[in-house]
């Protein structure tokens, strides 16, 4: 039995399916904060870094632990310093790319950029912790993130702020406390808080988004420089015998 040709007498054109490429691994691509976290930070910009740190440990801690376990299995006898080197290189490279993710200009683009950068840096810190066999899923890592990223000077104040943020998160989930403040004011506060967390001055980020041609040069330099500095602080903390987080001053 032969196929019936379509009207016009021409055989139907083949319709091949395009090959399916395997997805990139989670640690090999630039990622931004999940949508629910963006909503939480927008509704509570004052505690945006704390919300990001809490969510990073929940969502990115397992990824870091799995990466370290897989790396040790694939590289028997590899040292913690070598693993930390690998994590640092990977995430410094991703930080260089993070400024081009949003493609948006002005304040909205600056907010997106610093949010993606802060999230990328949190991934790096948790991977470095895992490289030194420090549990990246432990709640103390959220405290570490806030002190290492210089949101708080000491661990005690970071823990207090995390407790407040966690309480507001629970209250919002139960009662929907997210307010309807002017979007411009919220975005400005959010950009300043996230820029401070990412170690990039908000003014530099805004210049990179407003001046034509500056975004690639300034964004790449600022992102990689801030991320390298954070990597050094993280390694100093997590390396065996490393420096402890700053203790609160006694009056």
VMD Tcl script that draws the C-alpha trace (Angstrom):
set ca {
  {0.00 0.00 0.00}
  {1.42 3.43 -0.96}
  {0.95 6.73 0.86}
  {-1.59 9.04 -0.71}
  {0.22 12.19 -1.99}
  {-1.12 15.51 -0.78}
  {-3.12 17.83 -2.97}
  {-0.90 19.04 -5.85}
  {0.76 15.68 -6.32}
  {3.93 16.49 -4.30}
  {5.04 14.14 -1.54}
  {4.93 15.47 1.98}
  {8.18 16.99 3.18}
  {9.91 15.12 5.97}
  {9.64 16.66 9.42}
  {12.76 15.56 11.30}
  {12.94 16.31 15.01}
  {15.92 18.42 16.08}
  {18.46 16.64 18.26}
  {17.99 17.19 21.96}
  {21.05 18.52 23.74}
  {21.66 17.42 27.32}
  {20.99 20.21 29.81}
  {23.93 21.98 31.39}
  {24.77 20.93 34.92}
  {23.53 23.26 37.68}
  {27.06 24.33 38.57}
  {28.04 25.14 34.98}
  {25.58 27.91 34.18}
  {24.79 31.35 35.56}
  {21.69 31.18 37.73}
  {19.73 33.88 39.45}
  {17.66 33.76 42.60}
  {14.42 31.78 42.18}
  {11.23 33.71 41.49}
  {9.80 33.15 44.97}
  {12.93 34.57 46.54}
  {12.74 37.66 44.30}
  {9.15 38.15 45.50}
  {10.23 37.77 49.12}
  {13.08 40.26 48.74}
  {10.86 42.75 46.91}
  {8.27 42.56 49.68}
  {10.90 42.88 52.42}
  {13.90 44.71 50.89}
  {15.35 45.68 54.26}
  {16.13 42.01 54.91}
  {16.88 41.01 51.32}
  {20.42 39.70 52.09}
  {19.11 37.63 54.98}
  {16.35 36.12 52.83}
  {18.92 35.34 50.12}
  {21.31 33.70 52.59}
  {18.57 31.51 54.08}
  {17.33 30.40 50.67}
  {20.87 29.82 49.38}
  {21.64 27.33 52.14}
  {18.34 25.54 51.58}
  {18.58 25.41 47.81}
  {22.30 25.51 47.05}
  {23.70 23.63 50.04}
  {22.70 20.20 48.65}
  {24.23 21.08 45.28}
  {27.54 21.97 46.93}
  {27.60 18.78 48.99}
  {26.88 16.65 45.92}
  {29.59 18.43 43.93}
  {32.22 17.81 46.62}
  {31.28 14.15 46.94}
  {31.38 13.63 43.19}
  {34.68 15.50 42.83}
  {36.35 13.38 45.51}
  {35.06 10.19 43.88}
  {36.37 11.27 40.47}
  {39.70 12.58 41.83}
  {40.85 10.14 44.53}
  {43.25 11.77 46.94}
  {42.50 15.31 45.77}
  {43.29 17.92 48.39}
  {40.78 20.36 49.83}
  {42.85 23.27 48.53}
  {42.67 21.93 44.97}
  {38.89 21.53 45.23}
  {38.59 25.06 46.58}
  {40.70 26.27 43.64}
  {38.33 24.54 41.23}
  {35.26 26.06 42.87}
  {36.82 29.52 42.92}
  {37.75 29.44 39.23}
  {34.31 28.19 38.23}
  {32.37 30.82 40.11}
  {34.68 33.73 39.34}
  {34.10 32.92 35.67}
  {30.34 32.76 36.24}
  {30.49 36.07 38.13}
  {32.09 37.68 35.07}
  {29.10 36.56 33.01}
  {26.43 37.44 35.56}
  {26.31 41.12 34.67}
  {25.05 40.34 31.17}
  {22.21 38.06 32.24}
  {19.39 40.55 32.57}
  {20.06 42.65 29.48}
  {18.07 45.44 31.13}
  {19.23 49.02 31.62}
  {18.93 51.45 34.49}
  {17.77 50.58 37.99}
  {15.83 47.38 37.10}
  {18.89 46.00 35.34}
  {21.13 46.95 38.27}
  {18.84 45.14 40.73}
  {18.80 42.00 38.60}
  {22.55 42.07 38.09}
  {23.50 42.44 41.75}
  {20.92 39.80 42.72}
  {22.39 37.30 40.26}
  {25.92 38.17 41.41}
  {25.05 37.77 45.11}
  {23.42 34.41 44.35}
  {26.48 33.27 42.35}
  {28.77 34.30 45.19}
  {26.65 32.40 47.71}
  {27.00 29.29 45.53}
  {30.77 29.75 45.54}
  {31.01 30.16 49.32}
  {28.97 27.00 49.90}
  {31.11 25.07 47.40}
  {34.29 26.25 49.12}
  {32.85 25.17 52.47}
  {32.10 21.73 51.01}
  {35.63 21.54 49.57}
  {36.97 21.86 53.12}
  {34.44 19.29 54.38}
  {32.35 21.91 56.18}
  {28.65 21.07 55.95}
  {27.12 23.43 53.34}
  {23.59 22.55 54.50}
  {24.09 23.66 58.10}
  {22.16 26.75 59.13}
  {25.41 28.34 60.34}
  {26.38 28.76 56.67}
  {23.74 31.49 56.34}
  {25.48 33.36 59.14}
  {28.83 32.80 57.42}
  {27.47 34.21 54.17}
  {26.31 37.44 55.76}
  {29.61 38.04 57.58}
  {31.83 36.95 54.69}
  {29.85 39.18 52.32}
  {30.13 41.99 54.89}
  {26.43 42.54 55.34}
  {27.08 42.19 59.08}
  {30.34 42.73 60.92}
  {29.90 39.94 63.46}
  {28.15 36.58 63.60}
  {25.92 37.59 66.51}
  {24.22 40.41 64.61}
  {23.92 38.21 61.51}
  {22.11 35.52 63.51}
  {19.73 38.06 64.98}
  {18.91 39.46 61.54}
  {18.43 35.95 60.13}
  {16.01 35.20 62.95}
  {14.01 38.32 62.13}
  {13.99 37.49 58.41}
  {12.90 33.91 59.07}
  {10.07 35.15 61.31}
  {8.91 37.61 58.66}
  {9.06 34.86 56.07}
  {6.80 32.64 58.19}
  {4.41 35.50 58.92}
  {4.17 36.40 55.26}
  {3.44 32.78 54.36}
  {0.63 32.66 56.93}
  {-0.88 36.12 56.62}
  {0.43 37.61 53.37}
  {2.08 40.66 54.89}
  {3.81 41.83 51.71}
  {3.07 45.53 51.36}
  {2.36 47.64 48.28}
  {5.02 50.33 48.56}
  {6.15 52.51 45.66}
  {8.07 50.26 43.29}
  {10.82 52.80 42.64}
  {11.64 53.13 46.34}
  {11.60 49.36 46.80}
  {13.90 48.81 43.82}
  {16.37 51.41 45.07}
  {16.53 49.91 48.54}
  {16.83 46.42 47.08}
  {19.66 47.43 44.75}
  {21.64 49.03 47.60}
  {21.21 46.05 49.92}
  {22.11 43.45 47.29}
  {25.00 45.51 45.92}
  {26.47 45.70 49.41}
  {26.08 41.93 49.78}
  {27.77 41.30 46.42}
  {30.64 43.65 47.27}
  {29.92 45.94 44.32}
  {29.10 49.58 44.94}
  {25.67 50.44 43.61}
  {27.10 53.54 41.90}
  {29.48 51.41 39.83}
  {26.66 49.09 38.84}
  {24.48 52.00 37.79}
  {27.29 53.49 35.68}
  {27.71 50.15 33.98}
  {24.02 50.13 33.16}
  {23.67 53.73 32.03}
  {26.88 54.55 30.15}
  {26.93 52.91 26.68}
  {29.73 50.37 26.36}
  {30.63 50.47 30.05}
  {28.54 47.49 31.15}
  {30.84 44.80 29.79}
  {34.13 46.31 30.98}
  {33.06 47.69 34.34}
  {30.64 44.88 35.11}
  {33.19 42.16 34.35}
  {35.94 43.82 36.39}
  {33.77 44.66 39.39}
  {32.14 41.23 39.50}
  {35.36 39.22 39.26}
  {37.26 41.44 41.70}
  {34.56 41.27 44.37}
  {34.16 37.52 43.90}
  {37.90 36.82 44.14}
  {38.09 38.80 47.36}
  {35.15 36.85 48.77}
  {36.81 33.56 47.79}
  {39.95 34.47 49.73}
  {37.93 35.32 52.83}
  {35.96 32.09 52.52}
  {39.06 29.96 52.20}
  {40.61 31.66 55.20}
  {37.51 30.81 57.23}
  {36.96 27.21 56.14}
  {40.54 26.00 55.81}
  {41.46 23.86 58.87}
  {42.90 26.14 61.51}
  {41.55 29.15 59.66}
  {40.43 32.40 61.21}
  {37.10 32.41 63.00}
  {34.37 34.88 62.19}
  {34.80 38.19 64.00}
  {33.51 38.15 67.55}
  {31.29 40.92 68.88}
  {33.02 43.74 70.71}
  {32.48 43.87 74.43}
  {31.61 47.23 75.91}
}
mol new
graphics top color blue
foreach p $ca { graphics top sphere $p radius 0.5 }
foreach p [lrange $ca 0 end-1] q [lrange $ca 1 end] { graphics top cylinder $p $q radius 0.2 }
display resetview
